[in-house]
Amino acid sequence: MFLACSLVDGFAQVIHFPEIITVRVRNCLLEGNVRITAKLMNVFGSEELCKVVINPMNIVHWASQPDPSGRIKRFQMKTSSMELDRETPPWILVEFGEPMEVRDLDNIKSVDTIRSATRTNQVEEFNVATYKHTYYLLDARGHAIDEPLEEDLAEIRSLRLKAAWCFHLCNCWTTVIVLVYAFFRTYVWSCYRRFNWLTMAVLNNSTQFPVSFSKMEKIGAQCEAEVKGTGLQGVPCRPSLDQVNMLCHSPAYLDGLNQPWPKAFANYAVLESLFGQDNKVGIPCLPDMCNLRQRIVENEWLLIGVCIFLVLSNCIGRWCFETWIRRRKAQKLLERQKQAEEFRKTRHEQQPRRSSWW
């Protein structure tokens, strides 16, 4: 904080500061202290003479005093250098008070409202568009320069807002589609794995039904180890698709074996510990699950390509629309510049020319 002042002569005992300073502090223990420092300006840099540090909670208390005399305080300032020769301890007189803001800025409701005040405390209120037309934008030399109009900026903001909502909607739908496909594929593969294990158990005549999930999983692991790398198909340890489909469409056959109908995501220890072991965990498999799984396998790359296309189309579409908006903004600015040039040219032509008399 720097306060400018002027001295009557080099032996003045009192320095007056004409400025009224607004310091924003909070009535809080965590608020930093207010520090007032007096410095001597030298040719190069400055020299600290004295300072005083005040608690902000005390400042708030003094500023709210109803008695005007209670708001005026004279503080002793600590000398920064003991080498300074001083006749009396330095001090500073400060009058605290609430900030006087005639514009009432805290109660401005609109985001595009400009409220100003004159020296006579007369408050004037404009919107941004009217304010730009009333007070032209100038450069450092005072010459008027071009700037985007609020009408054009409002159009660009409207386009950006619509584009943002559109992209959010597209992203939400894309996320939902990808997640639904991933969940449905996991569901289908979980059911097919159980039907495949049950088919292995049925083809193995030595299996006793009903078969638990852990036993089915054990049969699947043993069969996988036996036929791995052999290329066999249609054997008990590697049933064909028709054999698995036959079991998928035969709920009555499983009922005759007292074998429960398979459920996806069932019989996992983690899920059973969360939801219990009373056969409520899992989603029942559809009877036509095996054929559905085969169709998914045949169109696997197509479905994955559709998901990737949806994600990439959202990214590319956003980039294209942002590029179009930037070009639209530049086009609007160019049109306004041409209109301004035509206006200046027309105004220059309409001005009466000075005729020479000689």
C-alpha positions as CSV (number, residue, x, y, z in Angstrom):
1,M,0.0,0.0,0.0
2,F,1.5,3.3,-1.1
3,L,0.1,6.7,0.0
4,A,1.3,9.9,-1.7
5,C,1.8,13.0,0.4
6,S,3.4,16.4,0.2
7,L,5.5,18.2,2.8
8,V,5.5,22.0,3.5
9,D,9.2,21.9,4.3
10,G,11.8,19.4,5.4
11,F,11.0,20.0,9.1
12,A,7.3,19.3,9.1
13,Q,6.1,17.3,12.1
14,V,2.8,16.1,10.6
15,I,2.1,14.5,7.2
16,H,-1.5,14.4,5.9
17,F,-2.8,11.7,3.6
18,P,-5.7,12.8,1.5
19,E,-6.7,9.3,0.4
20,I,-9.7,7.3,1.6
21,I,-8.7,3.7,1.4
22,T,-11.2,0.7,1.4
23,V,-9.7,-2.4,2.9
24,R,-11.8,-5.6,2.7
25,V,-11.3,-7.7,5.9
26,R,-13.3,-10.5,7.6
27,N,-14.3,-10.7,11.2
28,C,-12.4,-14.0,11.5
29,L,-9.5,-15.4,13.5
30,L,-7.9,-16.8,10.3
31,E,-7.9,-13.4,8.6
32,G,-4.4,-11.9,8.1
33,N,-3.4,-8.7,9.9
34,V,-3.6,-5.3,8.4
35,R,-0.1,-3.7,8.0
36,I,0.4,0.1,7.6
37,T,3.9,1.1,6.5
38,A,5.4,4.5,6.0
39,K,8.3,4.6,3.5
40,L,10.7,7.2,2.3
41,M,10.9,7.4,-1.5
42,N,14.5,7.6,-2.7
43,V,15.9,8.2,-6.2
44,F,16.2,4.4,-6.5
45,G,13.7,2.4,-4.5
46,S,12.3,3.2,-1.1
47,E,13.3,3.0,2.5
48,E,10.9,1.7,5.2
49,L,10.6,4.1,8.1
50,C,8.0,2.7,10.5
51,K,5.0,0.4,10.6
52,V,2.1,-0.8,12.6
53,V,0.2,-4.1,12.5
54,I,-3.5,-4.2,13.4
55,N,-5.8,-7.1,14.1
56,P,-8.6,-7.1,11.5
57,M,-11.2,-8.2,14.2
58,N,-10.4,-5.0,16.1
59,I,-10.8,-3.0,12.9
60,V,-14.3,-4.4,12.3
61,H,-15.2,-3.7,16.0
62,W,-14.0,-0.1,15.8
63,A,-15.7,0.6,12.4
64,S,-19.1,-0.5,13.8
65,Q,-19.0,1.9,16.8
66,P,-22.1,4.2,16.8
67,D,-20.1,7.0,18.4
68,P,-17.9,8.8,15.8
69,S,-15.2,9.5,18.4
70,G,-14.9,5.7,19.0
71,R,-14.0,5.2,15.4
72,I,-10.9,7.5,15.5
73,K,-7.7,5.8,16.8
74,R,-4.1,7.0,17.1
75,F,-1.6,4.2,16.8
76,Q,2.1,4.1,17.7
77,M,4.2,3.0,14.8
78,K,7.4,0.9,15.4
79,T,10.5,2.3,13.9
80,S,12.2,0.0,11.4
81,S,15.7,1.2,12.1
82,M,17.1,2.1,15.5
83,E,19.6,4.4,13.8
84,L,16.9,7.0,13.0
85,D,17.0,10.0,15.2
86,R,13.5,10.8,16.4
87,E,12.2,13.3,18.8
88,T,9.0,11.4,19.6
89,P,7.6,8.0,18.8
90,P,5.9,8.0,15.3
91,W,2.2,7.6,15.2
92,I,-0.7,7.6,12.8
93,L,-4.3,8.8,13.2
94,V,-6.9,6.6,11.5
95,E,-10.6,6.9,11.3
96,F,-12.4,3.6,10.7
97,G,-15.8,3.3,9.2
98,E,-18.1,1.2,7.1
99,P,-17.5,1.5,3.3
100,M,-19.8,4.0,1.7
101,E,-20.8,2.5,-1.7
102,V,-23.7,4.5,-3.3
103,R,-24.0,2.1,-6.2
104,D,-25.2,-0.8,-4.0
105,L,-23.2,-3.3,-6.0
106,D,-24.2,-6.3,-3.8
107,N,-27.8,-6.1,-5.0
108,I,-27.2,-6.1,-8.8
109,K,-29.3,-9.0,-10.1
110,S,-28.5,-8.9,-13.8
111,V,-25.1,-10.2,-15.0
112,D,-25.0,-7.6,-17.9
113,T,-25.7,-4.5,-15.9
114,I,-23.2,-1.7,-15.4
115,R,-23.9,0.7,-12.5
116,S,-21.8,3.8,-12.2
117,A,-21.9,6.9,-9.9
118,T,-20.8,10.5,-10.4
119,R,-19.1,12.8,-8.0
120,T,-22.5,14.1,-7.0
121,N,-23.5,10.5,-6.0
122,Q,-25.9,10.2,-8.9
123,V,-26.3,6.6,-9.8
124,E,-26.6,5.6,-13.5
125,E,-27.4,2.1,-14.7
126,F,-26.8,0.7,-18.2
127,N,-26.8,-2.6,-19.9
128,V,-23.5,-3.6,-21.6
129,A,-24.9,-2.9,-25.1
130,T,-26.0,0.7,-24.3
131,Y,-22.8,1.3,-22.3
132,K,-20.7,0.5,-25.3
133,H,-22.7,2.8,-27.5
134,T,-22.5,5.6,-24.9
135,Y,-18.8,5.3,-24.2
136,Y,-16.7,4.2,-27.2
137,L,-13.7,2.0,-26.8
138,L,-10.5,4.1,-27.2
139,D,-6.9,3.3,-27.6
140,A,-4.1,4.8,-25.6
141,R,-4.1,8.0,-27.8
142,G,-7.9,8.5,-27.5
143,H,-8.8,7.2,-30.9
144,A,-11.9,5.1,-31.3
145,I,-11.3,1.4,-32.2
146,D,-13.6,-1.4,-33.3
147,E,-14.9,-4.0,-30.9
148,P,-17.5,-6.8,-31.1
149,L,-21.1,-5.7,-30.5
150,E,-23.1,-7.2,-27.8
151,E,-25.7,-8.3,-30.3
152,D,-23.1,-10.4,-32.1
153,L,-21.6,-11.7,-28.8
154,A,-25.1,-12.7,-27.6
155,E,-25.6,-14.7,-30.8
156,I,-22.3,-16.4,-30.3
157,R,-23.1,-17.2,-26.7
158,S,-26.4,-18.6,-27.7
159,L,-24.7,-20.8,-30.3
160,R,-22.2,-22.0,-27.7
161,L,-24.9,-22.7,-25.2
162,K,-27.0,-24.7,-27.6
163,A,-23.9,-26.6,-28.8
164,A,-22.9,-27.4,-25.2
165,W,-26.4,-28.8,-24.4
166,C,-26.4,-30.8,-27.6
167,F,-22.9,-32.3,-26.9
168,H,-23.9,-33.1,-23.3
169,L,-27.0,-34.9,-24.6
170,C,-25.0,-36.8,-27.2
171,N,-22.3,-37.7,-24.7
172,C,-24.9,-39.0,-22.2
173,W,-26.6,-41.2,-24.9
174,T,-23.2,-42.5,-26.1
175,T,-22.2,-43.4,-22.6
176,V,-25.5,-45.1,-22.0
177,I,-25.3,-47.1,-25.2
178,V,-21.7,-48.2,-24.6
179,L,-22.4,-49.2,-20.9
180,V,-25.6,-51.1,-21.9
181,Y,-23.8,-53.0,-24.6
182,A,-20.9,-53.8,-22.3
183,F,-23.3,-55.0,-19.6
184,F,-25.5,-57.0,-22.0
185,R,-22.4,-58.7,-23.5
186,T,-21.1,-59.6,-20.1
187,Y,-24.6,-61.0,-19.2
188,V,-24.8,-63.1,-22.4
189,W,-21.2,-64.5,-21.9
190,S,-21.9,-65.3,-18.3
191,C,-25.1,-67.3,-19.2
192,Y,-23.4,-69.1,-22.1
193,R,-20.5,-70.1,-19.9
194,R,-22.9,-71.8,-17.5
195,F,-24.8,-73.5,-20.3
196,N,-21.5,-74.7,-21.8
197,W,-20.5,-76.2,-18.4
198,L,-23.9,-77.9,-18.0
199,T,-23.6,-79.4,-21.4
200,M,-20.2,-80.8,-20.5
201,A,-21.7,-82.3,-17.3
202,V,-24.7,-83.8,-19.2
203,L,-22.5,-85.4,-21.9
204,N,-20.3,-86.8,-19.1
205,N,-22.6,-89.6,-17.9
206,S,-20.8,-90.0,-14.6
207,T,-21.9,-86.6,-13.4
208,Q,-24.5,-86.6,-10.6
209,F,-27.2,-83.9,-10.7
210,P,-28.0,-81.4,-9.5
211,V,-24.5,-79.8,-10.1
212,S,-23.3,-76.8,-8.0
213,F,-21.6,-73.8,-9.5
214,S,-18.2,-74.7,-8.1
215,K,-18.5,-78.2,-9.5
216,M,-19.5,-76.9,-12.9
217,E,-16.6,-74.5,-12.8
218,K,-14.3,-77.4,-11.9
219,I,-15.6,-79.5,-14.8
220,G,-15.0,-76.7,-17.2
221,A,-11.4,-76.2,-16.0
222,Q,-10.6,-79.9,-16.3
223,C,-12.1,-80.2,-19.8
224,E,-10.2,-77.1,-20.9
225,A,-7.0,-78.7,-19.8
226,E,-7.8,-82.0,-21.5
227,V,-8.8,-80.7,-25.0
228,K,-6.5,-77.6,-25.1
229,G,-4.6,-77.7,-28.4
230,T,-6.3,-80.9,-29.7
231,G,-8.7,-79.2,-32.1
232,L,-11.5,-81.6,-31.1
233,Q,-15.2,-80.5,-31.5
234,G,-18.4,-82.3,-30.4
235,V,-16.8,-84.3,-27.6
236,P,-18.0,-84.1,-24.0
237,C,-15.3,-81.7,-23.0
238,R,-15.9,-79.5,-26.0
239,P,-19.5,-79.6,-27.0
240,S,-20.6,-78.1,-30.3
241,L,-22.9,-75.1,-30.7
242,D,-25.9,-77.3,-31.6
243,Q,-25.4,-79.4,-28.4
244,V,-25.2,-76.2,-26.2
245,N,-28.3,-74.7,-28.0
246,M,-30.3,-77.9,-27.4
247,L,-29.7,-77.5,-23.7
248,C,-30.5,-73.8,-23.9
249,H,-34.0,-74.6,-25.3
250,S,-34.7,-77.5,-22.9
251,P,-35.7,-76.1,-19.5
252,A,-37.9,-79.2,-19.0
253,Y,-34.9,-81.4,-19.3
254,L,-33.0,-79.5,-16.6
255,D,-36.1,-79.6,-14.4
256,G,-36.1,-83.4,-14.8
257,L,-32.6,-83.5,-13.5
258,N,-33.5,-81.2,-10.6
259,Q,-31.0,-78.7,-12.0
260,P,-31.8,-75.0,-11.3
261,W,-32.0,-72.8,-14.4
262,P,-28.7,-70.9,-14.8
263,K,-28.4,-67.3,-13.7
264,A,-25.9,-64.8,-14.8
265,F,-23.5,-63.3,-12.2
266,A,-24.8,-65.9,-9.6
267,N,-22.8,-68.1,-7.2
268,Y,-19.9,-65.6,-6.8
269,A,-18.6,-65.3,-3.2
270,V,-18.4,-61.6,-3.4
271,L,-22.0,-61.1,-4.5
272,E,-23.3,-63.6,-2.1
273,S,-21.5,-62.0,0.8
274,L,-23.2,-58.7,-0.1
275,F,-26.7,-59.9,-1.0
276,G,-27.0,-63.2,0.8
277,Q,-27.1,-66.9,-0.3
278,D,-30.9,-67.3,-0.6
279,N,-30.8,-67.6,-4.4
280,K,-31.6,-63.9,-5.0
281,V,-28.3,-63.1,-6.6
282,G,-28.1,-63.2,-10.4
283,I,-30.2,-62.6,-13.4
284,P,-32.1,-65.5,-15.0
285,C,-30.8,-66.4,-18.5
286,L,-33.0,-66.2,-21.5
287,P,-33.9,-69.5,-23.3
288,D,-32.5,-68.2,-26.6
289,M,-29.3,-67.0,-25.0
290,C,-27.0,-69.3,-27.0
291,N,-28.3,-68.2,-30.4
292,L,-28.1,-64.6,-29.3
293,R,-24.5,-65.1,-28.2
294,Q,-23.7,-66.5,-31.6
295,R,-25.2,-63.5,-33.4
296,I,-23.1,-61.2,-31.2
297,V,-20.0,-63.2,-32.0
298,E,-20.7,-62.9,-35.8
299,N,-21.2,-59.1,-35.5
300,E,-18.6,-58.4,-32.8
301,W,-16.4,-56.1,-34.7
302,L,-19.4,-54.3,-36.2
303,L,-20.8,-53.5,-32.7
304,I,-17.4,-52.5,-31.4
305,G,-17.0,-50.2,-34.5
306,V,-20.4,-48.6,-33.8
307,C,-19.3,-47.8,-30.2
308,I,-16.0,-46.4,-31.4
309,F,-17.8,-44.4,-34.1
310,L,-20.2,-42.8,-31.6
311,V,-17.3,-41.7,-29.3
312,L,-15.2,-40.3,-32.2
313,S,-18.2,-38.6,-33.8
314,N,-18.9,-36.7,-30.6
315,C,-15.3,-35.5,-30.4
316,I,-15.1,-34.7,-34.1
317,G,-18.5,-33.0,-34.1
318,R,-17.5,-30.8,-31.1
319,W,-14.3,-29.8,-32.8
320,C,-16.1,-29.0,-36.1
321,F,-18.8,-26.9,-34.3
322,E,-16.3,-25.0,-32.3
323,T,-14.4,-24.2,-35.5
324,W,-17.6,-23.0,-37.2
325,I,-18.5,-20.8,-34.2
326,R,-15.0,-19.2,-34.3
327,R,-15.4,-18.6,-38.0
328,R,-18.8,-17.1,-37.4
329,K,-17.4,-14.8,-34.8
330,A,-14.6,-13.6,-37.1
331,Q,-17.1,-13.2,-39.9
332,K,-19.3,-11.0,-37.7
333,L,-16.4,-8.9,-36.7
334,L,-15.3,-8.4,-40.3
335,E,-18.8,-7.4,-41.3
336,R,-18.9,-4.8,-38.5
337,Q,-15.5,-3.5,-39.5
338,K,-16.8,-3.0,-43.1
339,Q,-19.9,-1.3,-41.9
340,A,-17.8,1.0,-39.7
341,E,-15.5,1.8,-42.7
342,E,-18.5,2.6,-44.9
343,F,-20.0,4.8,-42.2
344,R,-16.8,6.8,-41.8
345,K,-16.5,7.1,-45.6
346,T,-20.1,8.3,-46.0
347,R,-19.7,10.7,-43.1
348,H,-16.5,12.1,-44.6
349,E,-18.1,12.6,-48.0
350,Q,-21.1,14.3,-46.4
351,Q,-18.9,16.9,-44.7
352,P,-18.8,20.2,-46.6
353,R,-15.5,20.7,-48.3
354,R,-13.5,23.9,-47.7
355,S,-13.3,25.9,-50.8
356,S,-10.2,28.0,-51.5
357,W,-10.7,31.6,-52.4
358,W,-7.3,32.1,-54.0
